[in-house]
Structure formats: structure tokens, C-alpha cells
């Protein structure tokens, strides 16, 4: 099955729900402006109960690099997902492998990817003033023919109903699902998660980005 990350996890209940369906990774959003924001101190109370097989991803938007690295150490995060305007140099200062997010609109120019030496590229929907979690998908044709050795993660309005179409169009290494498996922002819906994994049961990926590909992850 293709690697799946469930993002916007705000509670142990939802984290364990995702784990029960063999998710590859869970994402916690540490951006205070997000309706799915979770306090790192709250996450610290339960994150060690999540099995090592499920990777923990911290999501940040234009945050200070010291804050990101401190939270990474505090929670022993394994990947960092950057949703803002972070430069290549900024990404190089992060102490964990970086998944750099690009929001795709009609004027998206893939040449920018050449500037980044990161662990993975995640493509999300562009909406002015909104760094992510829009619940709408973008035109997959805009990235359908990308030539890159960096693993691609497809996001942006994915649901159990459209995820296979997205995989067929983009051929990503993984998918990232958030609002498409929620009852309300920040609360996951088990029936939707169950449906998602049922749909993806026979999907394939040979380049799981939540395994270490571009260098080892060392203990903090």
C-alpha cells in the first residue's frame, strides 16, 4: 500500500485511530493560526505511546528555526514539514529531515524545486492567505510530469473518493490526508479513515518517504 500520512492530529485518540489503520506517519500542526493547532506540551503527554513504526511529523509555518529545533527535541519528532516561505538555507538548519511544502496554483513554476535539497516535496493547494488545510484540491496536471529524485507527497483536498485519481495522475511516493478524514477541523472521523485505507489497500509505492532515504535519523 502507498505510504499514508494523516495530518492535523490533535489528540491521542485520533493518533491511535490512525495507528490502528497502519498509517505510515502522523502530523501535528504547531502553527497557532491553524484550527488544528496543538500545544507541544499536550503532545508531549502522549506522543511516546505511539509506536516507533509510525513516524511523527511536526508541521510549522514561518516559525523561528530555534523554536522548531527545540520542539523537535522536546517531542523527538522524526520529520519536519515546512508550510511557509522557508528558504533552502533555512531548511538546511533544521535538525531533522525536511519535507518542504509547495502550494500549487496556476502560476506554479517547478524550477523552484531545484533550489532545495530536502527529504521530500509535498504539494498542496494554493489559496491566498491560507498555508494549508483548505479542503480543496489543485490541478494535478500541473505536477503530473515532474522529473525529480526527491520523493513526492500529494496533499490538498484528498478524500476517500478522489485519492486514487490523484495517485494515478501524479504517481506520488505518499499521500497526505487531513480534512478529507475529519468530522470537523481537528477531529478525525474513524469511518472516513477506514474508508480511505480500504480504498488504498491495493495501491503501491516503491519510495516511501517516511523511511529514511536521504541519510540517517540520529537520536537527539
N, CA, C and O of each residue as an XYZ file, in Angstrom:
880
protein
N       0.842     -1.205      0.000
C       0.000      0.000      0.000
C       0.873      1.248      0.000
O       1.946      1.268      0.602
N       0.411      2.270     -0.668
C       1.133      3.530     -0.679
C       1.259      4.086      0.744
O       0.374      3.885      1.576
N       2.361      4.782      1.012
C       2.548      5.386      2.327
C       1.494      6.472      2.547
O       1.199      7.256      1.645
N       0.934      6.506      3.754
C      -0.129      7.458      4.092
C       0.269      8.230      5.339
O       0.651      7.644      6.352
N       0.176      9.544      5.254
C       0.324     10.398      6.430
C      -1.034     11.025      6.733
O      -1.672     11.602      5.852
N      -1.465     10.907      7.972
C      -2.670     11.597      8.428
C      -2.210     12.830      9.187
O      -1.519     12.714     10.199
N      -2.581     13.991      8.714
C      -2.119     15.237      9.311
C      -3.232     15.882     10.132
O      -4.399     15.498     10.048
N      -2.834     16.873     10.928
C      -3.800     17.568     11.768
C      -4.249     16.757     12.961
O      -5.377     16.912     13.429
N      -3.374     15.884     13.464
C      -3.693     15.090     14.650
C      -3.614     15.995     15.881
O      -2.613     16.680     16.090
N      -4.663     15.994     16.685
C      -4.714     16.880     17.852
C      -4.890     16.151     19.177
O      -4.927     16.791     20.228
N      -5.000     14.818     19.149
C      -5.259     14.083     20.392
C      -4.713     12.672     20.289
O      -4.489     12.152     19.196
N      -4.503     12.063     21.444
C      -4.082     10.661     21.483
C      -5.134      9.773     20.835
O      -4.792      8.823     20.130
N      -6.407     10.068     21.065
C      -7.481      9.265     20.474
C      -7.349      9.212     18.968
O      -7.421      8.135     18.377
N      -7.159     10.352     18.343
C      -7.059     10.372     16.889
C      -5.752      9.750     16.405
O      -5.716      9.105     15.357
N      -4.686      9.945     17.168
C      -3.415      9.325     16.807
C      -3.537      7.807     16.824
O      -3.091      7.136     15.894
N      -4.132      7.271     17.867
C      -4.280      5.819     17.971
C      -5.230      5.287     16.909
O      -5.065      4.165     16.431
N      -6.224      6.086     16.539
C      -7.131      5.701     15.469
C      -6.356      5.508     14.172
O      -6.551      4.522     13.462
N      -5.479      6.456     13.871
C      -4.673      6.357     12.657
C      -3.726      5.164     12.723
O      -3.552      4.451     11.735
N      -3.119      4.948     13.874
C      -2.206      3.827     14.057
C      -2.914      2.506     13.799
O      -2.332      1.600     13.201
N      -4.143      2.385     14.234
C      -4.903      1.146     14.067
C      -5.132      0.789     12.603
O      -5.414     -0.365     12.281
N      -5.013      1.772     11.719
C      -5.202      1.508     10.289
C      -3.882      1.512      9.526
O      -3.851      1.718      8.313
N      -2.785      1.280     10.262
C      -1.457      1.104      9.656
C      -0.980      2.328      8.893
O      -0.418      2.207      7.805
N      -1.202      3.506      9.462
C      -0.713      4.735      8.876
C       0.817      4.740      8.931
O       1.410      4.163      9.842
N       1.449      5.390      7.958
C       2.912      5.481      7.939
C       3.419      6.599      8.839
O       4.481      6.480      9.448
N       2.654      7.687      8.920
C       3.089      8.857      9.688
C       1.879      9.653     10.141
O       0.815      9.626      9.521
N       2.078     10.368     11.250
C       1.068     11.315     11.714
C       1.702     12.699     11.785
O       2.888     12.838     12.082
N       0.897     13.718     11.510
C       1.389     15.086     11.540
C       0.681     15.910     12.595
O      -0.545     15.876     12.703
N       1.454     16.649     13.372
C       0.919     17.575     14.362
C       1.254     18.994     13.940
O       2.404     19.289     13.613
N       0.271     19.868     13.944
C       0.439     21.224     13.438
C       0.728     22.174     14.593
O      -0.081     22.328     15.507
N       1.897     22.807     14.534
C       2.318     23.723     15.588
C       2.288     25.169     15.099
O       3.174     25.965     15.410
N       1.279     25.482     14.349
C       1.047     26.845     13.863
C      -0.173     27.391     14.597
O      -1.282     26.909     14.369
N      -0.002     28.388     15.474
C      -1.120     28.857     16.304
C      -2.327     29.362     15.521
O      -3.437     29.384     16.054
N      -2.136     29.763     14.279
C      -3.246     30.275     13.486
C      -4.112     29.165     12.892
O      -5.180     29.441     12.345
N      -3.673     27.942     12.992
C      -4.403     26.826     12.390
C      -5.523     26.347     13.299
O      -5.339     26.295     14.515
N      -6.694     25.991     12.739
C      -7.760     25.396     13.554
C      -7.374     24.020     14.083
O      -8.071     23.456     14.926
N      -6.267     23.484     13.587
C      -5.788     22.171     14.018
C      -4.518     22.296     14.862
O      -3.782     21.326     15.043
N      -4.278     23.487     15.366
C      -3.108     23.706     16.224
C      -3.199     22.852     17.482
O      -4.268     22.684     18.069
N      -2.047     22.318     17.877
C      -1.974     21.579     19.139
C      -0.734     22.059     19.880
O       0.324     22.257     19.283
N      -0.878     22.241     21.180
C       0.216     22.716     22.015
C       1.251     21.601     22.179
O       0.892     20.475     22.522
N       2.521     21.898     21.939
C       3.555     20.867     22.108
C       3.527     20.213     23.486
O       3.817     19.023     23.605
N       3.182     20.973     24.533
C       3.122     20.404     25.881
C       2.048     19.327     25.978
O       2.213     18.353     26.712
N       0.953     19.494     25.245
C      -0.095     18.476     25.236
C       0.372     17.230     24.490
O       0.143     16.105     24.934
N       1.028     17.444     23.356
C       1.528     16.311     22.573
C       2.549     15.515     23.372
O       2.598     14.289     23.275
N       3.361     16.207     24.161
C       4.403     15.541     24.951
C       3.806     14.507     25.897
O       4.474     13.534     26.247
N       2.558     14.705     26.317
C       1.929     13.805     27.273
C       1.573     12.447     26.667
O       1.406     11.465     27.391
N       1.459     12.393     25.331
C       1.029     11.129     24.741
C       1.885     10.613     23.582
O       1.705      9.471     23.159
N       2.795     11.407     23.066
C       3.462     11.009     21.830
C       4.301      9.739     21.992
O       4.462      8.989     21.029
N       4.837      9.482     23.187
C       5.654      8.289     23.381
C       4.822      7.011     23.353
O       5.374      5.912     23.299
N       3.510      7.148     23.389
C       2.636      5.970     23.314
C       2.406      5.528     21.873
O       1.809      4.480     21.627
N       2.876      6.322     20.934
C       2.737      5.969     19.517
C       3.907      5.083     19.113
O       5.052      5.428     19.406
N       3.665      3.956     18.453
C       4.747      3.017     18.143
C       5.802      3.632     17.220
O       5.518      4.536     16.433
N       7.016      3.120     17.339
C       8.121      3.633     16.546
C       7.900      3.459     15.046
O       8.465      4.197     14.239
N       7.084      2.489     14.680
C       6.832      2.236     13.256
C       6.064      3.377     12.594
O       6.094      3.521     11.372
N       5.384      4.180     13.394
C       4.647      5.332     12.872
C       5.491      6.581     13.099
O       5.806      6.924     14.238
N       5.857      7.261     12.013
C       6.739      8.411     12.123
C       5.962      9.656     12.549
O       4.809      9.852     12.163
N       6.621     10.489     13.351
C       5.989     11.685     13.892
C       6.533     12.910     13.169
O       7.740     13.147     13.138
N       5.630     13.673     12.597
C       5.989     14.820     11.762
C       5.476     16.097     12.408
O       4.290     16.205     12.721
N       6.358     17.058     12.605
C       5.959     18.367     13.097
C       5.758     19.328     11.948
O       6.618     19.448     11.076
N       4.632     20.012     11.940
C       4.281     20.934     10.858
C       4.387     22.372     11.361
O       3.796     22.731     12.380
N       5.146     23.185     10.634
C       5.399     24.571     11.038
C       5.208     25.500      9.850
O       5.365     25.096      8.698
N       4.864     26.761     10.149
C       4.667     27.777      9.114
C       5.436     29.038      9.498
O       5.047     29.753     10.422
N       6.522     29.303      8.790
C       7.304     30.529      9.015
C       7.657     30.728     10.491
O       7.580     31.837     11.020
N       8.038     29.651     11.127
C       8.417     29.679     12.542
C       9.916     29.964     12.676
O      10.674     29.768     11.725
N      10.339     30.421     13.845
C      11.754     30.612     14.119
C      12.467     29.256     14.144
O      11.942     28.271     14.663
N      13.663     29.232     13.577
C      14.370     27.949     13.470
C      14.675     27.360     14.837
O      14.598     26.144     15.012
N      15.020     28.198     15.812
C      15.306     27.686     17.156
C      14.067     27.067     17.786
O      14.165     26.057     18.483
N      12.902     27.663     17.546
C      11.653     27.113     18.078
C      11.379     25.743     17.478
O      11.010     24.810     18.190
N      11.559     25.626     16.176
C      11.342     24.332     15.505
C      12.263     23.273     16.078
O      11.815     22.180     16.425
N      13.548     23.586     16.181
C      14.506     22.593     16.663
C      14.277     22.242     18.130
O      14.483     21.096     18.528
N      13.856     23.208     18.936
C      13.576     22.916     20.343
C      12.368     21.997     20.501
O      12.390     21.069     21.309
N      11.305     22.259     19.721
C      10.123     21.386     19.778
C      10.465     20.006     19.245
O       9.967     18.999     19.748
N      11.311     19.959     18.229
C      11.752     18.676     17.678
C      12.441     17.838     18.745
O      12.173     16.644     18.871
N      13.320     18.456     19.505
C      14.000     17.741     20.591
C      13.013     17.341     21.696
O      13.055     16.222     22.206
N      12.140     18.264     22.049
C      11.182     18.020     23.134
C      10.306     16.802     22.845
O      10.056     15.986     23.732
N       9.842     16.685     21.603
C       8.888     15.639     21.237
C       9.524     14.472     20.491
O       8.852     13.496     20.159
N      10.830     14.581     20.228
C      11.555     13.548     19.470
C      10.895     13.301     18.120
O      10.668     12.160     17.717
N      10.595     14.396     17.434
C       9.997     14.305     16.110
C      11.008     13.737     15.117
O      12.216     13.906     15.281
N      10.508     13.073     14.104
C      11.398     12.417     13.140
C      11.486     13.143     11.803
O      12.468     12.994     11.076
N      10.467     13.922     11.480
C      10.475     14.725     10.258
C       9.855     16.078     10.565
O       9.020     16.213     11.459
N      10.284     17.075      9.803
C       9.719     18.413      9.937
C       9.151     18.836      8.587
O       9.823     18.762      7.558
N       7.900     19.280      8.619
C       7.199     19.724      7.411
C       7.046     21.237      7.474
O       6.460     21.774      8.414
N       7.581     21.919      6.463
C       7.603     23.379      6.452
C       6.631     23.905      5.411
O       6.804     23.680      4.213
N       5.597     24.615      5.882
C       4.488     25.048      5.044
C       4.571     26.511      4.623
O       3.666     27.003      3.947
N       5.622     27.211      5.001
C       5.672     28.648      4.740
C       6.609     29.027      3.613
O       6.720     28.335      2.602
N       7.284     30.157      3.821
C       8.181     30.702      2.798
C       9.635     30.391      3.125
O      10.524     31.179      2.800
N       9.881     29.278      3.752
C      11.226     28.940      4.206
C      12.190     28.782      3.032
O      11.873     28.146      2.027
N      13.363     29.373      3.183
C      14.388     29.332      2.138
C      15.139     28.006      2.176
O      15.038     27.264      3.153
N      15.895     27.700      1.114
C      16.732     26.497      1.159
C      17.705     26.523      2.326
O      17.942     25.492      2.956
N      18.272     27.693      2.623
C      19.218     27.809      3.730
C      18.535     27.523      5.066
O      19.113     26.877      5.940
N      17.312     28.004      5.218
C      16.539     27.747      6.434
C      16.342     26.241      6.603
O      16.554     25.701      7.689
N      15.940     25.571      5.532
C      15.703     24.125      5.597
C      16.962     23.382      6.030
O      16.889     22.391      6.756
N      18.111     23.867      5.581
C      19.370     23.200      5.915
C      19.718     23.318      7.396
O      20.556     22.567      7.896
N      19.085     24.253      8.101
C      19.354     24.437      9.518
C      18.468     23.616     10.435
O      18.620     23.678     11.655
N      17.550     22.852      9.874
C      16.647     22.022     10.665
C      17.347     20.706     11.013
O      18.031     20.123     10.171
N      17.178     20.241     12.246
C      17.941     19.097     12.724
C      17.312     17.753     12.370
O      17.866     16.708     12.711
N      16.188     17.762     11.704
C      15.579     16.540     11.207
C      15.344     16.669      9.700
O      15.355     17.781      9.171
N      15.132     15.546      9.000
C      14.829     15.625      7.576
C      13.608     16.502      7.316
O      12.616     16.436      8.041
N      13.694     17.316      6.279
C      12.665     18.311      5.983
C      11.797     17.876      4.810
O      12.292     17.431      3.774
N      10.493     18.015      5.002
C       9.527     17.912      3.910
C       9.094     19.340      3.587
O       8.419     19.987      4.387
N       9.479     19.815      2.432
C       9.150     21.198      2.058
C       7.862     21.219      1.259
O       7.695     20.475      0.292
N       6.956     22.085      1.683
C       5.639     22.181      1.064
C       5.630     23.279      0.014
O       6.169     24.364      0.230
N       5.012     22.987     -1.128
C       4.778     23.974     -2.177
C       3.286     23.990     -2.486
O       2.676     22.956     -2.759
N       2.723     25.178     -2.437
C       1.291     25.329     -2.727
C       1.139     25.604     -4.212
O       1.724     26.546     -4.747
N       0.356     24.780     -4.863
C       0.285     24.780     -6.318
C      -0.933     25.544     -6.810
O      -2.076     25.198     -6.513
N      -0.654     26.591     -7.571
C      -1.691     27.327     -8.285
C      -1.356     27.336     -9.760
O      -0.398     26.692    -10.186
N      -2.132     28.055    -10.539
C      -1.938     28.050    -11.988
C      -0.579     28.595    -12.408
O      -0.083     28.264    -13.485
N       0.034     29.438    -11.552
C       1.325     30.018    -11.905
C       2.492     29.285    -11.246
O       3.598     29.822    -11.191
N       2.271     28.087    -10.752
C       3.348     27.343    -10.110
C       4.455     27.039    -11.104
O       4.196     26.551    -12.204
N       5.699     27.331    -10.709
C       6.865     27.093    -11.554
C       7.756     26.076    -10.844
O       8.357     26.378     -9.812
N       7.832     24.891    -11.395
C       8.556     23.795    -10.757
C      10.057     24.030    -10.693
O      10.763     23.281    -10.017
N      10.560     25.044    -11.373
C      12.004     25.292    -11.342
C      12.492     25.600     -9.927
O      13.664     25.385     -9.615
N      11.601     26.101     -9.072
C      11.971     26.420     -7.690
C      12.438     25.177     -6.933
O      13.205     25.290     -5.976
N      11.991     24.011     -7.345
C      12.362     22.779     -6.658
C      13.865     22.536     -6.716
O      14.437     21.921     -5.816
N      14.494     23.017     -7.771
C      15.928     22.791     -7.942
C      16.766     23.476     -6.869
O      17.934     23.135     -6.680
N      16.176     24.440     -6.166
C      16.915     25.182     -5.146
C      16.979     24.441     -3.811
O      17.772     24.800     -2.941
N      16.150     23.408     -3.644
C      16.006     22.762     -2.341
C      16.602     21.357     -2.340
O      16.303     20.535     -3.206
N      17.443     21.104     -1.358
C      17.990     19.773     -1.114
C      17.359     19.253      0.175
O      17.945     19.360      1.253
N      16.162     18.690      0.051
C      15.382     18.268      1.210
C      14.978     16.809      1.072
O      15.226     16.171      0.048
N      14.353     16.296      2.121
C      13.981     14.879      2.156
C      12.790     14.566      1.249
O      12.730     13.501      0.635
N      11.839     15.509      1.170
C      10.643     15.274      0.364
C       9.984     16.576     -0.038
O      10.156     17.601      0.621
N       9.228     16.530     -1.126
C       8.398     17.651     -1.573
C       6.941     17.283     -1.356
O       6.492     16.222     -1.791
N       6.200     18.161     -0.679
C       4.762     17.960     -0.514
C       4.034     19.046     -1.285
O       4.341     20.229     -1.140
N       3.078     18.652     -2.096
C       2.329     19.605     -2.908
C       0.903     19.725     -2.389
O       0.173     18.743     -2.256
N       0.536     20.975     -2.099
C      -0.760     21.291     -1.510
C      -1.447     22.331     -2.391
O      -0.868     22.824     -3.359
N      -2.674     22.651     -2.046
C      -3.469     23.596     -2.835
C      -3.149     25.031     -2.457
O      -3.102     25.380     -1.277
N      -2.932     25.854     -3.465
C      -2.719     27.280     -3.197
C      -4.059     27.973     -2.969
O      -4.985     27.859     -3.773
N      -4.136     28.688     -1.860
C      -5.259     29.577     -1.576
C      -4.699     30.777     -0.848
O      -4.090     30.633      0.212
N      -4.893     31.938     -1.391
C      -4.296     33.155     -0.844
C      -4.616     33.300      0.636
O      -5.770     33.208      1.054
N      -3.553     33.534      1.427
C      -3.722     33.749      2.852
C      -3.913     32.497      3.676
O      -4.097     32.576      4.891
N      -3.873     31.322      3.025
C      -4.100     30.066      3.728
C      -2.948     29.117      3.433
O      -2.803     28.677      2.293
N      -2.117     28.784      4.431
C      -0.950     27.939      4.169
C      -1.263     26.464      3.975
O      -0.378     25.702      3.586
N      -2.488     26.040      4.233
C      -2.823     24.628      4.044
C      -4.153     24.293      4.681
O      -4.796     25.144      5.296
N      -4.564     23.021      4.526
C      -5.817     22.581      5.118
C      -7.043     23.222      4.484
O      -8.047     23.464      5.153
N      -6.950     23.495      3.179
C      -8.049     24.186      2.501
C      -9.243     23.281      2.231
O     -10.370     23.757      2.093
N      -8.997     21.978      2.155
C     -10.080     21.053      1.838
C     -10.416     20.997      0.360
O     -11.385     20.346     -0.031
N      -9.627     21.670     -0.464
C      -9.852     21.652     -1.909
C      -8.604     21.148     -2.606
O      -7.492     21.331     -2.110
N      -8.781     20.527     -3.732
C      -7.637     20.001     -4.460
C      -7.210     20.965     -5.558
O      -7.984     21.816     -5.997
N      -5.964     20.814     -5.990
C      -5.463     21.630     -7.087
C      -5.469     20.820     -8.381
O      -5.840     19.646     -8.393
N      -5.059     21.459     -9.453
C      -4.994     20.797    -10.756
C      -3.779     19.874    -10.783
O      -2.645     20.331    -10.928
N      -4.021     18.590    -10.644
C      -2.921     17.626    -10.569
C      -2.064     17.623    -11.828
O      -0.891     17.253    -11.773
N      -2.622     18.025    -12.949
C      -1.851     18.028    -14.195
C      -0.635     18.948    -14.103
O       0.335     18.772    -14.841
N      -0.684     19.931    -13.194
C       0.419     20.889    -13.078
C       1.696     20.250    -12.548
O       2.783     20.793    -12.744
N       1.581     19.100    -11.876
C       2.784     18.425    -11.372
C       2.874     16.983    -11.874
O       3.667     16.195    -11.359
N       2.080     16.643    -12.856
C       1.995     15.249    -13.302
C       3.287     14.758    -13.943
O       3.564     13.558    -13.932
N       4.073     15.661    -14.495
C       5.263     15.234    -15.236
C       6.562     15.740    -14.619
O       7.554     15.934    -15.322
N       6.554     15.951    -13.314
C       7.767     16.422    -12.654
C       8.882     15.381    -12.744
O       8.644     14.181    -12.607
N      10.094     15.862    -12.976
C      11.270     14.997    -13.002
C      12.122     15.336    -11.780
O      12.848     16.330    -11.786
N      12.037     14.528    -10.752
C      12.805     14.763     -9.543
C      13.077     13.444     -8.847
O      12.243     12.538     -8.856
N      14.254     13.345     -8.243
C      14.576     12.157     -7.457
C      14.086     12.284     -6.021
O      14.128     11.318     -5.258
N      13.624     13.468     -5.654
C      13.098     13.689     -4.305
C      11.685     13.131     -4.208
O      10.858     13.425     -5.072
N      11.382     12.344     -3.197
C      10.029     11.777     -3.081
C       8.941     12.854     -3.070
O       9.084     13.902     -2.440
N       7.867     12.568     -3.776
C       6.729     13.482     -3.865
C       5.601     12.977     -2.973
O       5.230     11.804     -3.010
N       5.065     13.895     -2.170
C       3.904     13.605     -1.329
C       2.744     14.454     -1.839
O       2.860     15.677     -1.929
N       1.650     13.824     -2.166
C       0.481     14.527     -2.683
C      -0.483     14.850     -1.553
O      -0.838     13.983     -0.754
N      -0.905     16.115     -1.498
C      -1.855     16.568     -0.494
C      -2.848     17.513     -1.174
O      -2.825     17.685     -2.393
N      -3.713     18.117     -0.370
C      -4.636     19.106     -0.914
C      -5.995     18.542     -1.272
O      -6.224     18.130     -2.410
N      -6.895     18.521     -0.307
C      -8.272     18.123     -0.584
C      -8.468     16.659     -0.931
O      -9.451     16.305     -1.581
N      -7.548     15.804     -0.508
C      -7.703     14.376     -0.792
C      -8.768     13.762      0.102
O      -8.852     14.066      1.292
N      -9.575     12.898     -0.489
C     -10.650     12.204      0.215
C     -10.651     10.742     -0.222
O      -9.982     10.391     -1.194
N     -11.387      9.887      0.478
C     -11.503      8.507      0.007
C     -12.068      8.419     -1.411
O     -11.812      7.453     -2.131
N     -12.830      9.424     -1.800
C     -13.474      9.390     -3.120
C     -12.517      9.772     -4.253
O     -12.681      9.288     -5.373
N     -11.531     10.620     -3.994
C     -10.692     11.087     -5.100
C      -9.227     10.674     -5.003
O      -8.455     10.953     -5.920
N      -8.826     10.017     -3.917
C      -7.409      9.769     -3.700
C      -6.793      8.873     -4.776
O      -5.647      9.091     -5.169
N      -7.516      7.889     -5.250
C      -6.959      7.023     -6.289
C      -6.746      7.787     -7.593
O      -5.782      7.531     -8.315
N      -7.639      8.721     -7.892
C      -7.448      9.545     -9.085
C      -6.197     10.402     -8.955
O      -5.463     10.592     -9.925
N      -5.956     10.918     -7.753
C      -4.753     11.708     -7.523
C      -3.489     10.882     -7.678
O      -2.505     11.337     -8.260
N      -3.522      9.671     -7.155
C      -2.359      8.782     -7.281
C      -2.096      8.449     -8.745
O      -0.947      8.430     -9.185
N      -3.145      8.191     -9.487
C      -2.986      7.871    -10.910
C      -2.402      9.045    -11.681
O      -1.582      8.854    -12.579
N      -2.822     10.264    -11.332
C      -2.377     11.446    -12.064
C      -0.940     11.827    -11.739
O      -0.189     12.228    -12.628
N      -0.555     11.707    -10.482
C       0.725     12.255    -10.026
C       1.776     11.181     -9.769
O       2.972     11.455     -9.863
N       1.349      9.970     -9.446
C       2.260      8.881     -9.089
C       3.171      9.275     -7.928
O       4.394      9.189     -8.047
N       2.594      9.702     -6.816
C       3.413     10.151     -5.680
C       3.986      8.980     -4.902
O       3.563      7.836     -5.065
N       4.960      9.289     -4.049
C       5.512      8.286     -3.149
C       4.612      8.087     -1.934
O       4.647      7.037     -1.292
N       3.803      9.106     -1.622
C       2.926      9.039     -0.451
C       1.783     10.026     -0.637
O       1.845     10.916     -1.486
N       0.745      9.858      0.163
C      -0.352     10.816      0.197
C      -0.498     11.342      1.613
O      -0.216     10.645      2.588
N      -0.946     12.586      1.707
C      -1.129     13.265      2.990
C      -2.584     13.711      3.056
O      -3.030     14.508      2.231
N      -3.317     13.202      4.030
C      -4.748     13.460      4.114
C      -5.056     14.129      5.453
O      -4.544     13.721      6.495
N      -5.892     15.154      5.410
C      -6.218     15.902      6.618
C      -7.726     16.102      6.697
O      -8.428     15.307      7.323
N      -8.225     17.157      6.067
C      -9.649     17.474      6.161
C     -10.535     16.383      5.567
O     -11.697     16.250      5.952
N      -9.996     15.605      4.635
C     -10.788     14.563      3.976
C     -11.175     13.409      4.865
O     -11.997     12.577      4.480
N     -10.584     13.343      6.074
C     -10.964     12.286      7.020
C     -11.369     12.888      8.370
O     -11.128     12.301      9.424
N     -11.985     14.063      8.314
C     -12.425     14.746      9.534
C     -13.945     14.859      9.607
O     -14.636     14.868      8.589
N     -14.443     14.946     10.838
C     -15.849     15.291     11.058
C     -15.978     16.809     11.185
O     -16.906     17.409     10.643
N     -15.032     17.427     11.910
C     -14.886     18.879     11.995
C     -13.385     19.138     12.040
O     -12.628     18.214     12.336
N     -12.920     20.358     11.758
C     -11.478     20.622     11.787
C     -10.839     20.220     13.112
O     -11.237     20.682     14.181
N      -9.834     19.344     13.014
C      -9.109     18.909     14.202
C      -9.646     17.657     14.850
O      -9.079     17.190     15.838
N     -10.727     17.095     14.323
C     -11.302     15.861     14.875
C     -11.448     14.850     13.740
O     -12.187     15.085     12.784
N     -10.748     13.736     13.847
C     -10.785     12.725     12.801
C     -12.029     11.848     12.912
O     -12.574     11.636     13.996
N     -12.458     11.348     11.758
C     -13.660     10.537     11.633
C     -13.233      9.109     11.302
O     -12.679      8.859     10.231
N     -13.485      8.182     12.205
C     -12.987      6.818     12.001
C     -13.571      6.159     10.764
O     -12.865      5.426     10.072
N     -14.828      6.399     10.470
C     -15.423      5.787      9.282
C     -14.730      6.277      8.011
O     -14.528      5.502      7.076
N     -14.368      7.553      7.975
C     -13.672      8.095      6.803
C     -12.255      7.538      6.705
O     -11.775      7.245      5.610
N     -11.586      7.393      7.846
C     -10.246      6.804      7.828
C     -10.318      5.354      7.370
O      -9.499      4.911      6.565
N     -11.286      4.624      7.877
C     -11.470      3.233      7.467
C     -11.713      3.140      5.971
O     -11.150      2.274      5.301
N     -12.544      4.022      5.446
C     -12.833      4.022      4.009
C     -11.584      4.352      3.204
O     -11.331      3.745      2.164
N     -10.793      5.330      3.695
C      -9.571      5.700      2.989
C      -8.637      4.506      2.850
O      -8.138      4.233      1.758
N      -8.399      3.798      3.940
C      -7.466      2.682      3.886
C      -8.032      1.501      3.105
O      -7.275      0.725      2.522
N      -9.327      1.360      3.088
C      -9.943      0.327      2.263
C      -9.721      0.622      0.781
O      -9.408     -0.276      0.000
N      -9.886      1.878      0.409
C      -9.683      2.285     -0.985
C      -8.231      2.090     -1.401
O      -7.955      1.709     -2.538
N      -7.297      2.352     -0.477
C      -5.870      2.318     -0.801
C      -5.245      0.936     -0.637
O      -4.044      0.774     -0.852
N      -6.030     -0.043     -0.265
C      -5.497     -1.352      0.095
C      -4.579     -1.939     -0.975
O      -3.568     -2.560     -0.649
N      -4.917     -1.750     -2.226
C      -4.151     -2.372     -3.307
C      -3.274     -1.368     -4.056
O      -2.775     -1.669     -5.141
N      -3.087     -0.190     -3.487
C      -2.205      0.791     -4.109
C      -0.749      0.446     -3.802
O      -0.463     -0.317     -2.879
N       0.169      1.018     -4.589
C       1.576      0.685     -4.435
C       2.444      1.928     -4.425
O       2.100      2.947     -5.023
N       3.571      1.832     -3.739
C       4.605      2.865     -3.775
C       5.934      2.191     -3.493
O       6.050      1.377     -2.576
N       6.941      2.538     -4.294
C       8.252      1.915     -4.117
C       9.245      2.860     -3.443
O      10.428      2.537     -3.338
N       8.778      4.025     -2.984
C       9.705      5.043     -2.484
C       9.106      5.740     -1.268
O       8.900      6.954     -1.280
N       8.830      4.978     -0.230
C       8.178      5.514      0.962
C       9.046      6.599      1.603
O      10.129      6.289      2.099
N       8.606      7.861      1.610
C       9.438      8.933      2.165
C       9.520      8.920      3.682
O      10.318      9.655      4.264
N       8.713      8.100      4.324
C       8.758      8.022      5.777
C       9.669      6.901      6.268
O       9.711      6.584      7.457
N      10.396      6.312      5.322
C      11.585      5.561      5.660
C      12.748      6.487      5.362
O      12.634      7.378      4.521
N      13.846      6.287      6.033
C      14.976      7.187      5.836
C      15.648      6.864      4.516
O      16.148      5.759      4.307
N      15.651      7.853      3.626
C      16.231      7.677      2.298
C      17.472      8.550      2.139
O      18.502      8.111      1.628
N      17.345      9.796      2.588
C      18.424     10.764      2.379
C      19.217     10.967      3.673
O      19.266     12.073      4.210
N      19.829      9.902      4.162
C      20.632      9.999      5.384
C      19.890      9.469      6.595
O      18.662      9.380      6.594
N      20.628      9.124      7.611
C      20.043      8.523      8.794
C      19.404      9.556      9.707
O      19.754     10.736      9.677
N      18.455      9.091     10.524
C      17.906      9.888     11.597
C      18.609      9.475     12.888
O      18.489      8.328     13.319
N      19.330     10.388     13.497
C      20.087     10.076     14.701
C      19.286     10.475     15.940
O      18.408     11.336     15.882
N      19.606      9.834     17.048
C      18.988     10.211     18.316
C      19.347     11.635     18.674
O      20.466     12.084     18.427
N      18.381     12.357     19.266
C      18.630     13.732     19.661
C      19.363     13.789     20.999
O      19.660     14.876     21.494
